[in-house]
Amino acid sequence: MFNKQIFKKQQLKFMLFNLLAFTVIFTIFSIIILGQVQNTLFTKTDQELLLFKEMMTDTNSKMLRLPRKDGDLNQPDDERQKNKPNPRVIVIHWDSTGNILNKNEVGTTFYENYLEDYKLDKTHIDKITTTKISELYQFRYILFEDPNEQNEIAYTQLMINVDAEQTIISNFEKLIIICSIIFIVLSISASYLLSRKMMKPIMHSWNKQAEFVENASHELRTPLTIIQNKLELLLTAPQDRISDRFENIAQSLSETRRLSKLTSDLLTLARADSAETQIVKQSVDVDTFIQKVCTPYKEIAESQEKHFSLECKSPLTIEADDTRLHQLVVILLDNALKYTGEDDSIRVKTYVEDQKVVIEVSDTGIGIKEESIPHIFDRFYRGDKARTRETGGMGLGLSIAQWIATIHNGTIHVISNQQKGTTFKVKLPK
């Protein structure tokens, strides 16, 4: 129950982090897009205002306000077209007291309806600004001082109506808001799914760790309990000779050796999990190496009245850590000897398959139950706990074998039948 609460809190944190990341990214993206849309829509109007201002302030353009001379007819048509002011631009002349001087040019109707209450704002001189007239219409304008000191004009204001552009921006803002709402809903869903996905390996690791600690504690407790009981039993008869208590001492030593092997295997797996174990690869002749490893096991098998055969057909050299590779083969041979009886056969083969070197260890022993095959490489897994405890198995050997195969970029898998025995195939790259 406590673990579930921890997982839920962590999942909620992941969900909030993902939602925050999505929101920040979408917000920045929306701001950039909206800014670009605004700049694009107002670029043309701003250019027209600046060009009109340049025409009015330029000394040559002042001649346009005078009666046209005959020589002007000789100007090219595009040149005369370029010098014509844009009809969208409204020109307003102000005196120094803030009164409009060109009411007639602006238009009496336009002035009375829109400009009668409009006041001169001198805070944005020579800067393009947006303003609203009569709280209805949007205009972009530029205000600048009139360079001609001989007339009454103090300031000139150029204005362009931008209602169409502003409507586009407003509609785009509404679209952004609608998309933001949809995006938030989708982000919540995506964040929830991603947080669940992120929690799966954490929960799996947590459960594996808890199971590992529980199994390790159980495996350590058993030999320690036996050793403690035997030693306490020895203390009850301090005058006895060693020969009288030989069985108790021998069992204590056996459990001590078992405990030593268990701690060694646990240390190997712990280092494997933390990626601390470094392997030193060197050239290894496969057939020669396998023959050397199998020699003592062949003698053990013969002493147990078991048939041992070796078939080496891989005259190749691979890059491997010979110590770890030796450990892998020994684990497979130990299992083959443990789970075979008299007159059973153990066979070791090497050959090349799919451009890989194969080391195959098979036996005609009791085999593995079909439901146990998917779990045999799990730590502390034992299909028949009573039988494996009798043979000294702790369920760690095959986990170590799988790790050794993996760090050599190889694979290991098992084929088992309770009538035909078990076959382990290790594939390593050439």
C-alpha positions in Angstrom: 0.0 0.0 0.0 2.8 2.4 0.9 4.6 1.6 -2.3 1.5 2.4 -4.4 1.3 5.8 -2.7 4.9 6.5 -3.6 4.4 5.4 -7.2 1.3 7.6 -7.5 3.1 10.6 -6.1 6.0 10.1 -8.5 3.7 9.6 -11.4 1.9 12.8 -10.5 5.2 14.6 -10.5 6.2 13.2 -13.9 2.7 14.2 -15.2 3.1 17.8 -13.9 6.6 18.1 -15.3 5.5 16.9 -18.8 2.5 19.2 -18.7 4.6 22.1 -17.8 7.1 21.3 -20.5 4.4 21.0 -23.1 2.7 24.3 -22.0 6.0 26.2 -22.1 6.9 24.9 -25.5 3.4 25.7 -26.9 3.3 29.2 -25.3 6.7 30.1 -26.8 5.6 28.7 -30.1 2.3 30.7 -30.1 4.1 33.9 -29.1 6.6 33.6 -31.9 3.8 32.8 -34.5 1.6 35.6 -33.3 4.5 38.1 -33.4 5.4 37.0 -36.9 1.8 37.4 -38.1 1.6 40.9 -36.6 5.0 41.9 -38.2 4.0 40.5 -41.5 0.6 42.2 -41.6 2.0 45.6 -40.5 5.2 45.6 -42.6 3.4 46.9 -45.7 1.5 49.7 -43.9 4.7 50.8 -42.0 6.6 50.9 -45.3 3.9 53.0 -46.9 4.0 55.5 -43.9 7.8 55.7 -44.0 7.9 56.2 -47.7 5.2 58.9 -47.6 7.1 60.7 -44.8 10.3 60.5 -46.9 8.5 62.0 -49.9 7.1 64.9 -47.8 10.4 65.7 -46.0 12.6 65.3 -49.0 13.4 68.6 -50.7 12.8 67.2 -54.1 9.4 65.9 -53.2 8.3 69.4 -52.2 8.2 70.2 -55.8 5.3 67.9 -56.2 3.1 70.3 -54.3 3.9 73.1 -56.9 2.1 73.4 -60.3 3.7 70.8 -62.6 6.0 72.1 -65.2 6.1 71.0 -68.8 9.4 69.2 -68.1 7.7 66.9 -65.8 5.9 65.3 -68.7 9.2 64.0 -69.9 9.5 61.8 -66.7 9.0 58.1 -67.3 5.5 56.8 -66.4 6.8 54.4 -63.7 8.8 57.3 -62.1 5.7 59.5 -62.0 3.7 56.5 -60.6 6.3 56.0 -57.9 6.1 59.6 -56.8 2.3 59.5 -56.4 1.2 59.3 -52.7 -0.6 56.2 -51.6 -4.4 57.0 -51.5 -4.8 55.0 -48.2 -2.7 57.6 -46.3 -4.5 60.3 -44.5 -2.4 63.5 -43.9 -3.2 65.7 -40.9 -1.4 69.0 -40.3 -1.3 70.3 -36.7 -0.3 73.7 -35.4 1.7 74.2 -32.3 -1.4 74.4 -30.1 -2.8 71.1 -31.3 -5.4 72.3 -33.8 -5.9 70.6 -37.1 -5.1 73.0 -40.0 -6.3 71.0 -43.1 -9.8 70.1 -42.1 -11.0 70.7 -45.7 -8.4 68.4 -47.2 -9.2 65.7 -44.7 -12.9 66.0 -45.4 -15.5 67.8 -43.4 -17.6 64.7 -42.8 -14.6 62.6 -41.7 -13.4 65.4 -39.4 -16.8 66.0 -37.8 -17.4 62.3 -37.3 -14.0 61.1 -36.2 -11.4 63.8 -35.7 -13.3 66.5 -33.8 -12.4 65.0 -30.4 -9.1 63.6 -31.5 -6.2 65.2 -29.6 -2.6 65.6 -30.6 -0.3 63.1 -28.8 3.3 64.2 -29.0 4.7 61.2 -26.9 5.5 59.1 -30.0 7.2 61.5 -32.4 8.9 59.7 -35.3 7.7 56.4 -34.2 5.0 54.3 -35.9 2.2 53.7 -33.4 -1.3 52.2 -33.3 -4.2 54.2 -32.1 -8.0 53.8 -32.0 -10.4 56.6 -33.2 -13.9 56.8 -31.8 -13.2 53.5 -30.0 -14.0 51.7 -33.3 -11.4 52.1 -35.9 -7.7 51.1 -35.7 -5.1 53.3 -37.4 -1.3 53.1 -37.7 0.3 56.5 -37.8 3.6 58.3 -37.6 3.9 61.9 -36.2 6.9 64.1 -37.1 7.8 67.8 -36.9 7.3 69.8 -40.1 10.7 71.0 -41.3 9.3 74.2 -43.0 9.4 77.0 -40.4 7.7 79.5 -42.8 4.2 78.0 -42.4 1.9 77.4 -39.5 2.3 73.6 -39.6 4.2 72.4 -36.5 3.5 68.6 -36.9 2.4 66.3 -39.7 0.6 63.1 -38.9 0.3 60.3 -41.5 -2.4 57.7 -40.8 -3.5 54.4 -42.4 -6.6 52.4 -41.4 -5.6 48.9 -40.3 -9.0 47.4 -39.4 -8.6 44.6 -41.9 -5.2 43.7 -40.5 -6.4 44.0 -36.9 -9.4 41.7 -37.7 -7.0 39.1 -39.0 -4.9 39.4 -35.8 -8.0 39.2 -33.5 -9.2 36.1 -35.4 -5.8 34.5 -35.1 -5.7 35.3 -31.3 -9.1 33.5 -31.0 -7.7 30.6 -32.9 -4.7 30.5 -30.6 -6.9 30.5 -27.6 -9.1 27.7 -29.0 -6.0 25.7 -29.9 -4.5 26.3 -26.5 -7.6 24.8 -24.8 -7.5 21.8 -27.0 -3.7 21.6 -26.5 -4.1 21.7 -22.7 -6.6 18.8 -22.8 -4.3 16.8 -25.1 -1.3 17.7 -23.0 -3.0 16.4 -19.8 -3.8 13.1 -21.6 -0.4 12.8 -23.1 1.3 13.7 -19.8 -0.7 11.1 -18.0 0.2 8.4 -20.6 3.8 9.4 -20.6 4.0 9.4 -16.8 2.6 5.9 -16.7 5.1 4.8 -19.4 7.9 6.4 -17.4 6.8 4.7 -14.2 6.7 1.2 -15.7 10.5 0.6 -15.7 10.8 2.3 -12.2 8.1 0.0 -10.8 9.7 -3.0 -12.5 13.1 -2.1 -11.0 11.5 -1.5 -7.6 9.7 -4.8 -7.6 12.9 -6.6 -8.8 15.0 -4.9 -6.2 12.5 -5.8 -3.4 12.3 -9.4 -4.7 16.1 -9.5 -4.9 16.5 -8.3 -1.3 13.9 -10.6 0.0 15.3 -13.7 -1.8 18.9 -12.7 -0.8 17.9 -12.3 2.8 16.2 -15.7 2.7 19.2 -17.4 1.1 21.6 -15.8 3.6 19.4 -16.5 6.6 19.2 -20.3 5.9 23.0 -21.1 6.0 23.5 -18.7 8.9 20.8 -20.3 10.9 22.2 -23.8 10.3 25.8 -22.6 11.2 24.5 -21.0 14.3 22.5 -24.1 15.4 25.5 -26.4 14.8 27.9 -24.1 16.7 25.4 -23.8 19.6 25.1 -27.5 19.7 28.9 -27.8 19.9 28.9 -25.4 22.9 26.6 -27.8 24.8 29.3 -30.5 24.8 32.7 -28.7 25.1 34.4 -31.9 26.2 33.6 -33.9 23.1 36.2 -34.7 20.6 36.1 -33.5 17.0 35.4 -37.0 15.7 32.3 -37.1 17.9 30.9 -34.0 16.3 32.3 -34.5 12.8 28.9 -34.4 11.1 28.0 -31.1 12.7 31.3 -29.5 11.8 31.2 -30.9 8.2 27.7 -29.5 7.7 28.8 -26.1 9.1 31.7 -26.0 6.7 29.4 -27.0 3.8 27.0 -24.1 4.6 30.0 -21.8 5.0 31.2 -22.7 1.5 27.6 -22.2 0.2 27.4 -18.9 1.9 30.7 -17.8 0.4 29.6 -18.7 -3.1 26.3 -17.0 -2.6 27.9 -13.7 -1.5 30.4 -13.9 -4.4 27.5 -14.4 -6.9 25.6 -11.5 -5.3 28.6 -9.3 -5.6 29.0 -10.2 -9.2 25.3 -9.4 -10.0 25.5 -6.1 -8.0 28.6 -5.0 -10.0 26.9 -6.0 -13.2 23.8 -3.9 -12.3 26.0 -0.9 -11.6 28.1 -1.4 -14.7 31.2 -1.4 -12.5 32.6 -4.7 -13.8 35.1 -4.2 -16.6 35.9 -7.0 -19.0 39.3 -7.4 -20.6 38.9 -8.9 -24.0 41.6 -10.9 -25.7 41.8 -13.4 -28.6 40.4 -16.8 -27.6 40.6 -19.9 -29.7 37.2 -21.4 -29.2 37.8 -25.1 -29.6 41.0 -25.1 -27.6 39.4 -23.1 -24.8 36.3 -25.4 -24.6 38.5 -28.5 -24.6 40.5 -27.1 -21.7 37.4 -26.1 -19.7 35.7 -29.5 -20.2 38.6 -31.8 -19.3 38.0 -31.9 -15.6 34.2 -32.1 -16.0 34.6 -35.1 -18.3 36.5 -36.9 -15.5 33.8 -35.9 -13.0 31.0 -37.2 -15.3 32.8 -40.5 -15.8 33.2 -40.9 -12.0 29.5 -40.4 -11.7 28.9 -43.0 -14.4 27.6 -40.4 -16.9 28.4 -40.2 -20.6 30.3 -37.1 -21.6 31.0 -36.2 -25.3 32.8 -33.2 -26.8 32.4 -32.2 -30.4 34.4 -29.1 -31.5 33.8 -27.8 -35.0 34.6 -24.1 -34.6 38.2 -23.5 -35.5 37.8 -19.7 -35.0 39.1 -17.0 -32.7 36.8 -14.6 -30.9 37.5 -11.5 -28.8 36.3 -12.3 -25.2 37.2 -12.1 -21.5 38.4 -15.7 -21.0 37.7 -15.5 -17.2 34.1 -14.6 -17.7 33.7 -17.0 -20.6 35.1 -19.8 -18.4 32.6 -18.9 -15.7 29.7 -19.1 -18.2 30.7 -22.5 -19.5 31.3 -23.8 -15.9 27.8 -22.7 -14.9 26.3 -24.6 -17.8 28.4 -27.7 -17.1 27.6 -27.6 -13.3 23.8 -27.5 -14.1 24.2 -30.4 -16.6 26.0 -32.5 -13.9 23.5 -31.6 -11.2 20.4 -32.5 -13.1 21.5 -35.7 -14.7 21.6 -39.2 -13.3 23.6 -42.4 -14.0 23.7 -43.4 -17.6 22.5 -39.9 -18.7 24.5 -38.1 -21.4 26.2 -34.7 -21.4 27.3 -33.3 -24.7 29.2 -30.1 -25.5 29.4 -28.8 -29.1 30.9 -25.8 -30.8 30.1 -24.8 -34.4 29.3 -21.8 -36.5 25.7 -20.6 -37.2 24.5 -17.4 -38.8 28.0 -16.0 -38.8 28.3 -16.5 -35.0 30.1 -19.0 -32.8 27.8 -21.3 -31.0 28.7 -23.1 -27.7 26.0 -25.7 -27.0 25.7 -27.7 -23.7 23.0 -30.3 -23.7 22.0 -33.2 -21.4 19.5 -36.0 -21.2 18.5 -35.2 -17.6 15.3 -34.3 -15.9 14.7 -31.2 -18.2 12.8 -28.0 -17.3 9.1 -27.6 -17.0 7.6 -25.7 -19.8 6.1 -23.1 -17.4 9.5 -22.5 -15.9 11.4 -21.8 -19.1 10.5 -18.1 -19.3 11.8 -17.5 -15.8 15.0 -19.6 -15.6 17.2 -16.6 -16.1 15.5 -14.6 -13.3 17.5 -14.2 -10.1 16.8 -16.8 -7.4 14.2 -18.5 -9.6 14.1 -22.3 -9.0 11.5 -24.5 -10.7 11.7 -27.2 -8.1 12.9 -25.6 -4.8 13.2 -28.9 -2.9 15.4 -30.5 -5.6 17.6 -27.4 -6.2 18.2 -27.0 -2.5 19.4 -30.6 -2.3 21.8 -30.0 -5.2 22.9 -26.7 -3.7 21.4 -24.4 -6.3 20.5 -20.8 -5.5 19.0 -19.6 -8.7 21.8 -17.2 -9.5 24.0 -19.1 -11.9 21.9 -18.7 -15.0 21.4 -15.0 -14.3 25.2 -14.6 -14.2 25.5 -16.7 -17.4 23.0 -14.4 -19.2 24.9 -11.3 -18.1 28.2 -12.7 -19.3 26.7 -13.5 -22.7 25.1 -10.0 -22.9 28.4 -8.1 -22.2 30.0 -10.1 -25.0 27.2 -8.9 -27.4 25.9 -12.4 -27.5 22.8 -14.3 -26.5 21.8 -17.4 -24.5 18.6 -19.4 -24.7 17.4 -22.7 -23.6 15.5 -25.6 -25.3 14.1 -28.1 -22.9 11.9 -31.2 -22.8 11.3 -33.2 -19.7 11.6 -36.4 -21.8 14.7 -35.4 -23.8 16.6 -33.1 -21.4 17.9 -29.6 -21.7 20.0 -27.7 -24.3 21.6 -24.3 -23.7 22.9 -22.4 -26.8 25.3 -19.5 -26.4 25.8 -17.4 -29.5 28.8 -15.1 -29.6 29.9 -12.8 -32.5 33.0 -13.9 -34.4 
